[in-house]
Amino acid sequence: MISILRGNIISQETDGIIVDVNGIGLHVLVPKSLRDRVQPGEAVYLHTRLIVREDQWILTGFETREGRELFDLLLTVNGIGPRLAVNILSTLNPDTLRRAVFNDQAEVFTRVPGVGKKTAQKIILQLQDRIPSMEGLEPLSMISDVDTEVLSALTTLGYSLVEAQAALQYIPRDTPQDVETRLRIALQYFSTP
């Protein structure tokens, strides 16, 4: 089993990256956030999982051990394969994924392309007792109704759920609790360098 991979990036592909490991180019399926951030020639260190199927071998890579562990957990859900699991981790960061499972919020998973209501409910049901809780993880239910509307508006505008949540955290605590003001400040997050 290939657990760790260290090499230089040769190119970015539509679903991953090609990594040169001692003269061998390996295609590694990675989350979109990692793929978009790295450049050819850059050194990379990945926690990997090799999935061997009858008709193909799929090598997946993650920046952290936690990412690989969440990937492994997602694979235990009936109907989720390696590509969909990576797609989920491309859309949702680990904290968002955990919060959605803890708070029984299937709608968070339905925002991932390729995940419908039934699959989202399966994820919640099958992972509730398996995902370890983390200290200080604020439940999504503590987000105000106003911020829920701001989050919805940002995702409607085309920002990913992760980007929208980062923009929400950018809003100062003393900002008035009206949607327009909070949305305007959240949008400023995307224009700051």
SVG drawing of the C-alpha trace seen along z (x, -y; Angstrom):
<svg xmlns="http://www.w3.org/2000/svg" viewBox="-33 -47 48 54">
<polyline fill="none" stroke="black" stroke-width="0.4" points="0.0,0.0 1.3,-3.5 0.8,-5.7 3.0,-8.7 4.2,-10.3 6.9,-12.9 7.8,-14.3 7.6,-17.2 4.5,-18.3 4.7,-17.8 1.2,-19.1 -2.3,-19.8 -5.0,-17.6 -8.8,-18.0 -9.2,-15.6 -5.8,-15.8 -2.1,-16.2 0.8,-14.3 3.7,-13.9 7.2,-12.8 8.5,-10.4 12.1,-9.4 11.4,-9.5 7.9,-7.9 4.9,-10.1 2.0,-9.2 -1.5,-10.5 -2.9,-11.4 -6.6,-12.3 -6.6,-15.3 -9.1,-17.7 -9.7,-20.7 -8.4,-23.2 -5.0,-21.5 -5.0,-21.0 -5.7,-24.7 -3.1,-25.9 0.0,-24.0 2.2,-24.7 4.4,-22.5 7.9,-22.1 6.7,-22.5 7.6,-19.9 4.7,-18.1 4.2,-15.8 0.9,-13.8 -0.8,-11.3 -2.1,-8.8 -4.5,-5.9 -4.3,-3.5 -7.6,-2.0 -7.3,1.2 -10.2,2.2 -10.6,5.0 -10.4,2.5 -8.3,-0.4 -6.0,-1.6 -6.8,-5.0 -4.2,-6.9 -5.6,-9.6 -3.6,-12.2 -4.3,-14.7 -2.2,-17.3 -3.0,-16.0 -3.5,-12.7 -6.9,-14.0 -7.9,-14.5 -7.0,-10.9 -8.9,-9.6 -12.0,-11.5 -11.7,-10.1 -11.4,-6.5 -14.6,-7.2 -16.5,-8.5 -15.6,-5.3 -17.4,-3.2 -20.7,-4.9 -22.6,-2.7 -22.7,-4.4 -19.6,-6.6 -16.6,-5.8 -13.2,-7.5 -14.1,-10.2 -17.2,-11.3 -15.3,-11.2 -12.6,-13.5 -15.3,-15.7 -16.9,-16.0 -13.6,-16.9 -13.1,-19.4 -16.3,-21.2 -16.4,-20.8 -13.5,-21.4 -13.1,-18.8 -14.8,-21.1 -17.8,-21.7 -18.1,-18.0 -18.0,-17.1 -20.5,-19.8 -22.9,-18.7 -22.7,-15.1 -23.0,-16.1 -26.0,-18.4 -27.8,-16.0 -27.6,-18.6 -27.9,-16.6 -28.6,-19.8 -24.9,-20.7 -23.9,-17.6 -26.5,-18.2 -24.5,-21.3 -21.7,-18.9 -22.1,-18.2 -23.1,-14.5 -24.6,-14.2 -28.4,-13.9 -30.7,-13.8 -30.6,-10.1 -26.8,-9.9 -26.5,-12.9 -28.8,-11.1 -26.7,-7.9 -23.6,-9.9 -25.1,-11.4 -26.6,-8.0 -23.4,-6.0 -20.9,-8.5 -22.6,-9.8 -20.9,-7.3 -17.6,-7.1 -16.4,-10.6 -14.4,-11.6 -15.6,-14.8 -13.2,-17.7 -12.9,-20.1 -14.2,-23.6 -16.1,-22.6 -18.9,-25.1 -22.1,-23.6 -23.6,-25.0 -26.9,-25.4 -25.3,-28.3 -25.2,-30.4 -27.9,-33.1 -30.7,-33.1 -29.3,-36.3 -25.9,-34.6 -27.7,-31.6 -29.2,-33.9 -25.8,-35.5 -24.3,-32.0 -27.1,-31.1 -26.7,-34.3 -23.0,-33.8 -23.4,-30.2 -26.1,-31.4 -23.6,-33.9 -21.3,-31.0 -18.9,-30.9 -18.2,-27.5 -19.5,-26.6 -16.0,-26.8 -15.4,-30.2 -18.8,-31.5 -18.0,-30.3 -14.6,-32.0 -16.3,-35.2 -18.7,-34.9 -15.8,-34.6 -14.4,-37.8 -17.5,-39.8 -16.6,-41.7 -18.7,-40.6 -20.1,-44.1 -21.6,-44.3 -25.4,-45.0 -27.6,-41.9 -29.1,-42.8 -28.6,-40.7 -27.6,-43.6 -24.9,-45.0 -23.4,-41.6 -23.5,-40.5 -21.8,-43.6 -19.0,-43.1 -18.7,-39.4 -18.3,-40.3 -15.4,-42.6 -13.6,-39.5 -13.3,-38.3 -11.8,-41.7 -9.1,-41.9 -5.6,-40.8"/>
</svg>
